[in-house]
Amino acid sequence: MDRSRRQFLMTLGVGATLGGAGCVGGDDAATGGSASEAGTAATDGSAGPKPPTADDRLYLAYDTGTLEANIVSGGVPKDGIPAIDEPQFADTPPSGLEPGDPVFGVVRDGDAKAYPQYILVHHEIVNDAIAGHPVAVTYCPLTGTAQGFERGPVEFGVSGRLVNSNLTMYDRGTDSWWPQILATAIKGPLTGESLREFRVVWTTWKRWARAYPETAVLTEETGFSRRYGVDPYGQYNETRGYYSSPRTLFEPLQGDSRAHPKAVVVGTRTETGALAFDKAALLSQRVLTGHIGETPHVAVADTDLATGYVYANPESATVEALADGYTLDGTTYDADALPLDRSLAFDAMWFAWAGFYPESTYVD
Amino acid sequence: MSTDRQPGEAGLTAGFERLGRNTGVAVRGALARRDGRTLFAAAGLAYFLLYLVGLGHLGLGPPDYAVSVVSNPLTRAFRPVGPFQWEPIALVVVGPVELLVAPLNLLLGGVLASLVGLNLAVSVVAWRGPSACRLGPGAGAASGLPGLLSGVACCGPTVLLVAGVQASAGLLSLFRWLLPISVAALLGTLLWVGSRVEPAAK
């Protein structure tokens, strides 16, 4: 396989801030409620700007003190795994990207972007802008989670610490620490606040490119020298190594034998609780139901992208799968467009989900 | 063991001087012989390559011929990315072989490899020599093992996955000390061999 390389990579030094770099801090409505004023001084006593946070805190099964006490070193220093601060995109995929390789896809205001897993495994965070919105697209290899966060005037970096095997980000404005899955600060000035999130779809390059032929795709011109063909943890697209082994590298906050530790679930959490659907079961059955507290939820499969969407369904409306979508009250809808309140969901390894949310219902 | 006991600091200093001198003699003696030089070069090179493989800086990839360099190599070269590991500043691809160039790690690998090569050369020469050295030829090379392990401690201790061991704070702390332990062990074995050398021996 040929792989073209540029003689010299354009790079941006790690640690550069976006202040004055043309990032507009204006926030449109996004998951998580209204944003704090972007670009203004933090009102929490910290000197730096802060990322936009949600009106309501997401559910936590543990208090922040307990979570902070469970922070462990991942074996690398702060920024030892360097975030990509100046991502480069192309219309054609890098030659190292196979059709069946995982990508993390984002669509926003008609702007579609794909972030290949094989590149993000070396960086874990991309500080980007999509359709003018400053965002962080993040990936934790150890928990199999790809999530998106609004970042406003600040960037996120990799702290080198883990909680429950999960990437713990820090924001370069207040230096608060944010475990990715929790999306809530557990250390620093913003402790207890939750980030504003948006959906990132874990799918394959082939599926994503078919659904969004105009997509841009992140290239290997990250500003860093890496052997991007090498995944230090294992391999997807014929899953091997850490990604399929029942072993975990770090002890989970809590063990749970309801599923294989590395089984993929489509998980969602609200302000009141958490719920997980077995992804394989969802893709085969297409409609699954569960509860968060007293509130019924329904999950539907998007068979084109091999992903799932979760909705609050307080009236327990009947949702049925058809060949071309889902019916509700006699009308047919796409999987991502049911007339219900959609709850942000993402793929995760079961051990990580169960460790953070031990009381979560598991639906298979 | 020396029977020439001199109490006090002066005696200790003299002992160290003699140890250093004898080690120097042993090293020069080993490198003066063809088998010593061959062992030094072969063991050193093998260790150096293993260290780079362990670090993930050397391996196989899609065939290509290319060199890519980051735009600010001087700054990047000193940026730490792990315990005794620094940021690569270039990727060199020659056919199927990929090499990440991290200057400080190349330097460190060179130092470790030289120590391993010297240990093995001196050990083997001493073993073959007239003095009744009870040192096996593998001891010196084995001292370099912690250094090799330190190389595979990049990107989180994924080596533990292979070993099937769960990471702990103690183990992760140990990773930080693997390289200094390796250097100390290599120097220690070299001095030990030196202590067994009879400078008068031809």
Interface residues (C-beta under 8 A of the other chain):
Chain A: M1 D2 R3 S4 R5 R6 Q7 F8 L9 M10 T11 G13 V14 V72 S73 G74 G75 V76 P77 G80 I81 P82 S95 G96 H122 L142 G223 F224 S225 R226 R227 G229 V230 P232 Y233 G241 Y242 S245 R247 T248 L249 F250 E251
Chain B: G56 H57 G59 G61 P62 P63 D64 A66 V67 S68 V69 V70 S71 N72 T75 R76 R79 P80 V81 G82 P83 E87 P88 I89 A90 L91 V93 E98 L100 V101 A153 C154 C155 G156 P157 T158 L160 L161 G164 Q166 A167 A169 L172 F175
